[in-house]
């Protein structure tokens, strides 16, 4: 439980171990709670890409994700989609 004396709870009220800090810092630092989330999302995304034979358009439609968001996440997570595509495609 986190308590503060203000009306709005912000990142600066949180411990650094869970992504807290000042608003100016902007991004969560490595080693915080977001790393496991990225790793779990990457595992899910790899399985979804495999299920769609590397076809990101199909994956986007199937899971209701915009194609631009999907492509951005694939790039950020450094996933090589070509390894999932069948030879005949």
N, C-alpha and C positions, 0 to 999 in steps of 0.2 A: 504494500500500500504506500502511495506517495502522497504526502500532504504538502501544501504550500499556502502562504498567506495571501496569495493573489487570486483573482477570479478565474484566470486562465492558466492551465498547466502547459508549460512549454518545454523544449528540449533542455534548456538550462537547469530545469528542476530535476532532471533525470541523472542517474549515475553514468559516468562515461562508459562503464561496462555494457550498458544497454543502449548506447547511441546518444547519450546525453552530451551536453556542452552548450556553448553559446550559439545563438541563432546565426551569427556571422560565420561560424565554421562551415556551415552549409552541407557537408556530407558526413556520413558516418565513417569512422576510421576503421581500418582492417582490424580484425580480432574482436569485433563486436557481434551483436546478435544477428546482423544481416548476413554474415558469411554463411552460417548454417542454412539460412533461408535460401540463399543463392544456390548452394550446393544441392539442396533438396529440389529446388525448382529445375536445376540443370538435369538431375536424374529423371524427373518427370518429363521434361522436354525431350531428352534423348529417347525415352521410350515412346513418346508420342510421335516423334519424327520417324522412328523405326516402323511404327504401326501404319504410318502414311507413306511408307516407301520413299521418304525424303522429299515428298511433295508438300512444300510449305503452304501453298495456296489451299490444298485440301485440309491440312492441319488447321489452318486459320478458320476455315468454314466449319469444320467439325467441332472445334472447341470454342467458337465464338470470339476469336481474338482477331483484332485488325491485323492485316498483313504487315503494315508498316511497324507496328509494335513487335510482332513476331520476328521480323527480319532484324530489328534493332537488338532484341534480346539474344538472338542467335549470334550476331556479331560481338556483342558485349561478352558473352560467355565463351566465345571462340570455338564454336561448334562447326565442324566440317560436314555440311549436309551431303556432300557428294558421296560419302562412304555409305549412305543409306539408300541411294538410288539404285534401282535394278539396272543391269547391263543393257537391257533392251530399250530403256527409256531415253 
